[in-house]
C-alpha cells in the first residue's frame, strides 16, 4: 500500500458548481438525482453556507475512524492508503456507525429489505487504478485537490503562510478527532460554516477503548471476589453447622466436597 | 367446546391476541419494505424507541436474575431463595425478548451470527453481543433446573447442580460486563450527547442503575403476580429488597451528581429548559420518589408503598436509558423524532409476549417453588444451601440463619464495592497519575510529571488546563497549527522586482503557465495553485465569482 492519501478542500476557491457531486454520482454509479444533503444515494454535496461560501460535505476518512472502531463485526475498515470502506456481506445493520460518526456521515437504506450503509469511499476503486477520486479530478478551480496527506498538510500550511489575509488560520481536519484524511481551509472561522468545532482533538475510539481495556481486569477481579465470597460464606456455614450439631455437621462436611 | 373457548376469552387475552396479531402484520411489513416503512427512524435519528426501550431498558430491567442468583448462591443469603427462580425466569424472558427485538431492529439480521466469526475487540457492541449470547445460555441452563424437575429427570438435575456455582459466577461476570458496556456504547459521542447524560464513565452509571432496576423489577413482579395470578407477594422479603434498592439509588445519584460536578455540567441541571426538565423528571421517578417512599415506610412497608417505589424506579430507569439513547442526542441535534404507532405497538407487543411467556411458565413449571434439587423435602420454609443439596438433613443451620440478620453482610459488601471501588476506578480513568511530557524529546529529555501532586496543590484542573476536564486538548488545538515556514509576501516583491529577477524558468524564456502552475500537486511549490485552478481563476475574475453567474458553456460546449 502506498502512503496515506487525502483531499484538501479550499473553501476560498470553491465556486459551488457541483461538478464534484456529479462526478461522484457517475463514478460510483449512483442514481443521478441530486439531493440537498447526504443520503444513501448522494455521497457528497456542495451547499452555500454564510455568504458565498460553498462547503462540501463528505466522509472525512478519519485516521482513527469511530465507525471502524464501533462496528461489532468489522464491516467497516480503514485502508492504509486512506479510504474507509464498507463490506455489506458481514454488516448486521445495527447502525452504531451512524451513532458513532462524529460528522454524521454514514447513511442507511431505510426503505430496503436488504439495507446497506452508504457513504463516500474516496473512490477506492479509482485509487487502485492509479486515478484520483472523481471529485478531485472534476473540480474546475482546484478547490478540491488529491494527494498524499502529508503533502496536503504542507500545502495547506503554505497557503496560510503565503496569503494569511485570505484564510482563517486553521486547517480543519489536521487535529480534529485525531486527524482526518479530508482537510479544509476556510476564509472565515469554521463554526460560521456549521463545522463542528467542538469535536475532540484526540481520536474518539480512545474513549471506548480505555474502558474496554479493563474487561480482563473486571473478569479477573470479579471472579476472584465472587469466588472468595462463595468460599467464605460456605466455610462459615459449615463451621456453624459443625458447632451446632457435631454428628450431622461432620457428615455434611464429608459429603460436601474437598473444601472442608 | 365453545363453552370452554368462551370462558377462556378474558378481555386481557383478547387484547393481547389483537396486539400480537397487529405486531405480526407490522413485522411482515418491516421485513418486506425496510425499517423506514414502519418507523420514524432516519439518517438523522438512527436509533429510536426500539433501542432505547426494548434493548437498553429491557436488558437493565432483567438484571434481577444475576443479582438474586449471586445473593443466594454466592453470598449464601438463603432467605431470598424463594425469589431466585422467578428472577431467573424474568431475566431469561427479558433476554429472549431482547434478542427478538434486536432481530427486528437491526437492518441485516441474517448476519447476526457474524459476531461469532468476525471480531472487533474495540467495539463495545461486539463485547455486548458475546456477553448476551453467553449469558442467555447461562440463564437457560440455570432455568432448565425447573424443567428437569418437572420432567422428573433428577440425574440431569443433579449433574447440572454440580456446575451451578460456576454458572452463577460466570453469569454475574457476564452481566457486570455487558450491563456496563451498554453505557460504554455512548462514550464515543462526547459532542453528540447532552452533557447532563454524557460521561466518559457512563458504564459506571449504567451498572449502578441496573442494580437498582433489577431489584425494582423483582418487587414490581411480586406485585404483578399477585394481581394477575393471585400469588401473594413475599412481604417478608420484598421490602428488604426495596430498601437495598433505595440505598443503591442514593449511591447512584450522589455518584452521578459528583460526576456532573467534576465535568462542570451540574449547572446545566439548574438552567431552566427542556434538558433540566428531563433530567429532574427522570431522577424524580428513578431516585427521589422511591427513596422517599422507602424512607417513609420505616419498618413496615405496605404493598402499596412497595408498588409505588418499584414502579417509579422502573419508569425512571426506562426514562434514563431513553434519554441517553434518544432524547439526550435530540437535545444537541434536534431531528423531531417521535416513534410511529407501529414502533409503539411492537414495543407493547414485546411486553405482552413477556407476560404470556411468564404466565405459561408459571402455570406449567414449578417456578414459584423455592428450588434446589430436593426442595420438596424442605417444605415449610427451610431451604438448602446448594452444596448441601445432595445430602439428607442438615436444615437446622439454614433455619438459624434465616432468623439472623447476618446474611445482609453479603449484600452490604456488594454495595460497599459499588460505593467505594467504582468511583475510585472512575477517578483512575479520568485523571492520570503521572504524565510524560515528551513533545520535545528530540531536544530535551522527557519530563516525568507528577500530575496527581500538582492537582492536589492547584485544587482544580482549570488551574493549568484551558479546557475543562474530560476534554483533553493538546496545545495545538489553541495555538494555531500553521507554524509559518516563511513570511514571504509575493505581491510585495513583485512590485519592486521583475518576474525574471527571481524566477529562473521565466528568465530562460519559458513563459508557459504550466512551468509554474503544475498540472498536479507539485510538492515543491505547494503554495502555488495548480494549472486547472489558475486557468479557471482567470476566467472567473471577470465572468462572475461563483458558479451561478459564471457560464461554463462559454468555453466548455455541452456534450
Interface residues (C-beta under 8 A of the other chain):
Chain A: X13 X15 X16 X17 X18 X38 X39 X40 X52 X54 X66 X69 X70 X71 X72 X73 X74 X75 X88 X89 X90 X91 X92 X93 X94 X95 X96 X98 X99 X100 X102 X104 X107 X108 X109 X110 X111 X112 X113 X114 X115 X139 X140 X141 X142 X143 X145 X146 X147 X151 X152 X154 X155 X156 X157 X158 X159 X160 X161 X162 X169 X170 X171 X174 X175 X196 X198 X199 X200 X201 X202 X204 X205 X207 X208 X209 X210 X211 X212 X214 X215 X218 X219 X222 X223 X225 X226 X227 X229 X230 X233 X234 X236 X237 X240 X241 X244 X245 X248 X249 X251 X252 X255 X256 X257
Chain B: X31 X32 X33 X34 X35 X36 X37 X41 X42 X43 X44 X46 X47 X70 X73 X74 X75 X76 X105 X106 X107 X108 X109 X111 X112 X114 X115 X118 X119 X120 X121 X122 X123 X124 X125 X126 X127 X128 X129 X165 X169 X172 X173 X176 X177 X181 X184 X185 X186 X187 X188 X189 X190 X191 X192 X200 X201 X203 X329 X333 X385 X387 X388 X390 X391 X393 X394 X396 X397 X400 X401 X410 X413 X417 X425 X429 X471 X472 X473 X474 X476 X477 X480 X481 X482 X483 X484 X485 X486 X487 X488 X489 X490 X520 X521 X523 X526 X527 X529 X530 X532 X533 X536 X537 X540 X545 X546 X547 X548 X550 X552
